[in-house]
Amino acid sequence: MLKGIAASSGAAIGKVFKYVHPQVVVEKKAAAADELEKLKNAVAKTQQDIRTIQKMAEGKLSADDLAIFDAHLMVTEDPEFIGQIEEMVKNDNVNSDYAVDQVGNMFASMFESMEDAYFRERAADIKDVSYRLKCHIQGVMIPDLSLISDKVILVAEDLTPSDTAQLNKETILGFATATGGRTSHSAIMARSLEIPAVVGVSGLLEAVNHDDEIVLDAIDGVVIVKPDEAVKKEYKTKIENFAKLRESLKVLKDAPSVTLDEHHVELVGNIGTPKDTAAVIANGGEGIGLYRTEFLYMDAKEMPSEEDQFEAYKAVLQDMNPHPVVVRTLDIGGDKKLPYLPLEEEMNPFLGFRAIRICLKRPEIFRTQLRALIRASAFGNLCIMFPMIATLQEFRQAKAIYLEELNKIKAEGIAHSDKIQVGIMVEIPASAVLADQFAKEVDFFSIGTNDLIQYSMAADRMSEPVSYLYQPLNPSILRLVKLAIDGAHKEGKWCGMCGEMAGDPTAVPVLLGLGLDEFSMSATSILSARKIVRSNKYADLQELAKKALDCATAEEVAALVSKSVK
């Protein structure tokens, strides 16, 4: 039995198709006379590949997933990326596949070093495009997974977005990879295709051979090699039960998020781009609880204009109207860097000059974003959220700049809403502890548990040796969450959560019992969370939450939930 990460729920029993990417060996050589021509042809072939795969995937994948290939095309057209490759060929007099390898690795490493999981996965886009370029330069044939005709479980080191888009759910029962995480493109696409997937399986390639029979358990994140008849019988029942559960969840799409004793909460989605709203709507999301606006900046070659930002915010607000949309203002710094916004190197950038701290020091950037947001508010239900707030003074400064821009727009006679809510992201322990004072001045809180946990436990969640300290259910974290919720409610304000914890099936009952008003999560988690809400009494979960706060460890809390919740 091999343990991994359940990335796309489901289970399957079948024979293994062991998929190995053709090895591309790159050696540094002197540039040939036609080196730039070879690069140009490889770019053209790669672009044709991407368009073909995208066309093949239409009807199978969502618009959001298909947009990944637009991003791949953008990489092949990016003058910064392709330009650096060309410059290296010319200036260093090296072969084009070597230049692609060097520049591709540099760009991929830059993204992999970022803290935000979504940004880290952008490295996969660079690697995918770089691999295709090198294959075409060297004349290496790239295999076509769509040609697999037998019903199999795919096993690989990793799958690129291009690989996953070629999968036929009629023949691919599921897949397991040795690397990857829940936010990798292959995992996201697997959820869209409704193909079971287990990723990050240590020892997978050594333990599994081509044509071996395995059980793929993407509910508990397990791969069982050469199962006996008793195990297969057990999993056939598990597969049948999962199919029934999936069907039962679909009927909840338009159902209210209400407990058995009529307590209502909101289940909403996290997004990074305007295209992501489609998945939230398809899964019955009641709004957007976190719109990460930094993607607008990361995907641009220069600071995005007020007009560019206005169009992006307007699109999301229109799509979700009349549901609320919580937009987080620029959260750059730490691991998220902009090439056109140089920042000084710091010993510990995650505790340094980032997010609202940059916006307050560079108000011209902040004002442009606020103007775009205020203008877009005319098209929906806007909530503006300031990230990384540690003190009331910071919030008051940010709010003052917002009010100045609001008054300017009023004076200019530009259409806007007069019901914009302004709140903060509670991700620093100081703001959680002082929530009762913040609540007197903000309109809402949204708890960012990813950072709140790492700052509370003094454990970088990117550091493998201390990863055991990333404990969402640790009672100390639950007590900080309770402080934020109680502080908000004392002043008649609402409190949401936009960290990964909000969609965790074990955490949802406890958070509901603590009184959390809004749960913001990945779109594919919404229906499962709704089932939990609708299957329990709020009064029972309040008792559960009280007991959880008195526990000593995260393990005790998990055991309590397992024993108490339907």
N, C-alpha and C positions, 0 to 999 in steps of 0.2 A: 504494500500500500504506500503510495507516494502522495505527499501533501503539497497542495498548491493554493492558488487564489481562485475562488469561484468568480469568474468574470462575466458569465452570461448563463443564467440559471437553466437547469435541465439535467437530464441524464441519458446515457446511451450505452449499449453493449454492442461491440463490433470488432472487426479486424482492423489492424493498424495499417495505414498508408504512411510510411515514414518519408517525409519530404525534406530533401536537402537542397539548399540553394547551390547552384553551380559555383565552384570556387573561382574567384577572380584574383589572380596573383598579379600584383603591380610592382614593377621594378623601375627604378629611376634610370632613364636613358637620355641621350642627347636627342633633341627635337629633330624629327624628320622634316623635309621640305613641305610636306602636305599636312603637318600636324594640326594647324588651325582648321583646315578643311575637314579632317577627320572629326574634330570636335563639333564643327558646324553640322555635319551629317548625323552625328550621334544625338545632338540636341533635337534635330528634326525627327529622327526615328523615335526618340523617347517621347516627344510630344504626341506623335501618332499613336504610340502604345497607350499613353494616358487617355487619349480621347476614345480609343477603342474599348478600353476597360470600363471607362465611364459609361459609354453607350451600352455595353453589355450588362452593366449593373442597374440601368434604368428599369424601374418597375420592381426591383428586388430591394434596393436600398432607399432610405429616406432622402429627401432633398438635402438635409444637413450632411449625411454621409457622403452623398455624391459631391458635395462642395469640397470635400477633402481633395478631390482630383483637380478642382479649380486651383486649390492651393499648390498642388504639385506643378501644374502648368505655370503658375506664377513664379515658382522657383526656377524653372527653365528659362523664364523670360526676365528674371531679375538681373539688371545690369551690375548689381553689386556682386552677386554670386558668380554669374557667367563671366563678368568682367574681370574678377580676380583670377579666374582660371586662365583666361586669355593672357592676362598680364604675366602670370607665372610662366606660361609657355614661352612668351616672347622675351621677357627679361631674364629668366633663369635658364632659357634654352633647354627645357625639359619636355618629355613626352606628355601628351594631353591626358592620358589616363592617370599618370602620376599626379598631374596638376589637379585633376578632378578629385582624386583620393585625398590629397593634402587639404585643399580648400573645403571639400565636403566634411572631412573630419573636424576641421576648425569650427565650421558653422554648427555641426552636430554637437560638439563638445560645449559650445556656448549655450545651446538650449538645454542640454542635459544637466548643466550646472545650476539651472534655475530651480527655485524651491517649489513653485507652483506646478502641480502635476500636469495640468493642461499644457503649459509651456514646455515642460520636459518632453512631452510626447511629440512636440513639433520636430524634435530631432529625428523621429522616424520618417518624417516627410523628406528631410534632407538626405537621409541614408538611402531611402527608396529611390529617389531621383538619381543620386550619385551612383548607386549600384547599376541602374539601367544605362546610364551614360558610359560607365566603364565596360559593361558587357558589349554595348554597341561599338565602342572604339576597338575592342579586342576581337569582335566577331563571335562572342560566346552566346549560345542559344539560351533564352530565358524560358523555363517550362511554363505550360499553360494548365493551371489547375482545373479549369472548366472542362477539360477533356477526361477527367476521372469519371468512369462509368459505373464502377462497383460501389456498393454502399460501404463506406469505410469511416473510421475515425482518424483524422489527420493528426500526425505527431511531428513537431518541428522544433528547431531551436527558437525560432520566432517567425511570425508572419507579418509581412508588410501590408499596408493598406491595399496595395495592388493585388497581393495574393488573396486577401480576404474578400475583395470585391468579386473575384472570379469563382468563389465557392458556390456550388449548386446545392441548396438545402435538400434536394431530392436524393442526392448521393452522399453528401458529407453529413454524417450523423452528428458530428461535433469535432472539436479540436482541442489538443493540449500542447502547450509550448513550455520550453524550459525557462524562458525569460518573459518579461512583460508584467503589466499591472492592470487594475480595473479601468484606468483611464487611458490605456493605450488605444490607438485607432482600431486595431484588430479586435479588441474587446468591445469597443463601442459598436463596431459594425456587426459583430456576432450577436449583440443584443438586438440590433435592428433586424437582422435576418432570423432571429429566434433560433439560433444554433447554440447548443450548450458549449461552453468553453471554460477550460481550467488553464490558468497561466502561472508563470513563475514556479514551475514544478522542478524542484531540485533533483538531479540524478535521473531525469526522464530519459534522456537519449541513451544513457548507459544501460538502463533497465529494460527498455522496450525495443523490440526488433520489428522489422517489416513483417506483416501477416500475423503477428501475435494477436491474441484476443485480449481485449481489455474492457474494463468498466470505466466509463467517464462519468464521475459524479460531480456535476457543476452546481450542485446545491450546497454540498459541504466542502467542495474544493479538494476532491480526492481522485486519484487514478489507481485502479486496482489491476495489476498485471496478472494474466492467466487465472481468472476467477474460477472457482469450482462451481458445481451445479447449484449448491445451496445459495451461494452469493448471487449467482445469475437469477435465480428464482426471486430472491429478495429484491433485486434491482428492477426486475420486470414489473413487480407490484409498485415500486417507487416511481417508475416511469409513468405508469397508468395514473397514479394519484396526482403526479405533477401536471399531466395533461388536463385532468379535471380541474385542478386549481387554477391553471392558466385561463381556462374558459370562464371560470367563476369570476376571475379578476376583470375580464373584459366588460362584464355587465356593470361594473362599478365606475366606468368612465364618467358618466354624468350624474352619479349618485353624490349626495351631499356628504361632506366629511364630518359626520356626527356620531357621537358615541351612543350606546344603547339607552343612556339616560339623558339624551338630547343636548350634550355639550358639543358646541361647534368649534372646529379649528380650521385653518386654511392650509392646504397642501399646494405648494407652488414650486416653480422650477428655477434652477440655476442656469444661466446662459452666458456665452462668451461673444456671440455675434447675433445680429438680427435674424439670421436663418435658423437659429436654434429654437425659435418660438414654436415652430411647426411641431416638433417632438413634444413640447410641453402641452400644447393643445391636444395632440393626438392621445396623450396619456391622461387627459382629464385634469390638467393643472389649472388651479384657480388664480393664477397670476405669476409674476416673476418676483422671486425673493432676492435674487442677486444677478445683476447685469454687470459683468466684469468689463468695464469700459477700456481697460488697458490694451485689449486686443486691437482696438482702433489705432492706438499709438504704435503698438508692436508691428502691425502689418503695414505701416506707412513708412515712407522714406524721409519724411519731414513731419513736423508737428501738424496734425490734422487741423484743417481750418474750422471755423465756427459752422460754416455751411455743411461741410462733410459730416461733422458730428451731429448737427441738427437732423440731417436726413436719416442717419443711423438710429438716433433716439426716437425720432418720429415713427419710423417703421415698426419698432418694437411696441411703442405705445398704441399705435393703431391696431396692430395684430391682437393685442391683449385687451383692448378697451371693451368693457368698463373695468376690467380687473386691474388691481394695483401692479405697478412695475417699480421695484426698488432698484435704483441705479447707483452703483458705487462710483464715487468720483475717483479720479486717477490714482491708481495704486502701483506706482513705479518706485524702483529702488530695491535694495536688498539683492535678490537674484534677477530682478526684471530690469534690464538696462535698455536704454534707447541710444542708438548710435549717434543721433543728432542732439542728444541731451547729455553731454559729458558730466559725470559726477566724480568727485574725489574718491580715491580708493580708501576704504576704511578697514580697520581690524575686524570689526563685526558688523557688516552691513545690515543684517537683519534687526539689529538693535540701534541702527543708525539713521541716516538721512534718507527717509523714504515716505511714500504715501502723502498724508496730509502735511507732513513736515516740509516736503518739497513744495507743495501747493502754497503754503503760507509764505515761503521764502521767494517763490517765483509766482506771484499773484497774477501776472499777465497770462500764464498758462491756465491757471485756475479760473480766471474770469471768462476766458473764451469758452471753456467747458460749461460753466454755469449759465452763460448766455444761451448756448445751444440747448441746454436742458430746459431752461425756463420757456424758451420759444416752443420747444417740442411738447411742453406740458399742455398746450391747447388741444392736443390730439389724443389725450388719454388721462389715466389716473397715475400721476407721477409722485414717487417718493425719492428724495435725494438722501444718500447716505455717505457720511464722511468716514473714511477708514483710519485706523491706527490712532484714534483719539486717546490720549492719556490723561489730559487735564481739562477742567472746565474752561480755562483760558483759551486753549486751542479751539474748543468748540465755539466759544464766543467770537473768536477772531474769524473763523471760517463762516459762521452764520452772518457776521457783519458784512463780509465781502459779498455773500449771497444776496443779502438785503439791498446792498448798493446796486448790484446788477439788476435785481428785480425792479427797483425804483427807476433805473434808467430805461428799462424796457417799457414800463408803464408810461414814462414821459414820452417815449418815442411812439406810443400808440400801437405797439406790436401785440398781437393776440397772445394770450397766455392764460393759464388756469390760476384762479385765486385760492385753490385748495391744495397747493403743493405741501407735502409733509417733509420735514427735514429732521433726520435722525443720525445716529452714529452706529458704527460697528463696534461691538464690545468684544475686543480680542486681546486687550491688555488687562491683566488682573486688577490694576489700579482702577480702571473704569468700572469693572464689575463690583469691586468693593465699595465704590462711591456711587453706585447706581441710583440710590435714593436721591442724591443731590442732582445728578445729571438729568434724572427724570422730570425735574421741575422745569427744565429748559428745552429738552428735546421733544419731538413728536413721537418717536419710537426708538426701540433698540433692535438690532439684529446681531445675534451672538455668532462670532466667527470662531468656531471651536478649533479649527486646525491650528491657528496661532495661539489661541487661549491655552490650549493644552501644552504646546511646546514651551511657551513662556512660563506657565505655572510649574511645569515639571523640570525646567531648566535643561531640556533635552531637545536638541535639534532633530526634527523628524526626518531629516535627510541623512542622519548619522546611523549607520547600521548597528554599531556596538551599543547604542543607547535606545534603539527602536522599541525595546521592551517597555520603555517609559511612556510611550504614546498610548495612553489609557483613557479613552473617552468616558468609561464608566467608573473611573476612580472617584470615590466619594468626595475628594477634595474638589474635583472638577464639577461634580453635581452641585456642591454647595455654592460655588461661584455662579453657576447657572441660576440657581435659586435666588441668589442675591439680585441678579439682573432682572429676573422675572418679577420678583416681589417689589423691587424698586419702581419698575414701570407701572405695575398695577396700583401701587399706592397713590400714584398721581393720575390714574385713569388713562395711562398710555398702554400701547400694545408692545409685545416683545416677540420677536421671531428668532430663527436660527438658520444660518446659511452655510455652516460647515458640514463636513461629511457625516458628522454624528446625526444630523437631522433626518437622514434617510436610513440609518442603521436599524434594522428590525428589532434588535435587542434594546436599543436606546429609546426608540419611539414611545413605548409604554411608560417609561420613567419620565421622559420629557413631558408627555401629555399630563401625567399625574402631578408634575411640578407646576403646571399651569401655562406652559408655552402656548402662545396663540397662533403662531405661524411656523410651518416647517418647510424649508426650502431645500431642494435636493435635485439630483439628476432626474431627468424626465422619466427614465425607466423604473425608478423606485417609487413613483407616486401611487400607483394602484396597489402595490403591496402594503404601503403605509396606510392607505385608505381602508384596506381590509382590517388591519389591526385596530384602527380607530373605531370602525363600525362594529367590531366584534366584542368590544369591552365596555364596561361601565366606567364613567369618569370617577365616580366615588370610589370604586375599587382601586383604580390606578392612583388616586390620591393617597390611599393607604399604602400602596406599593412604594410610592415615591418617598413617603415618610420613613419606611423601613430601609430603603436604599440609602438614604442620607445617614442612617445610623450604622451602616455597614463599615467594615474596616478596609476592605480591598475591592478592586474591580471584579475579581473572580467571584466574590460573595454576591455582588450586585447581579452579575450575569446569571448565577445559579438561582437567585431569588426571582428574577424575571422568568427564567425557564420553568420554574415551579408554579408561578402565579398567573401567567398570561395565557389566554386562549390563542 
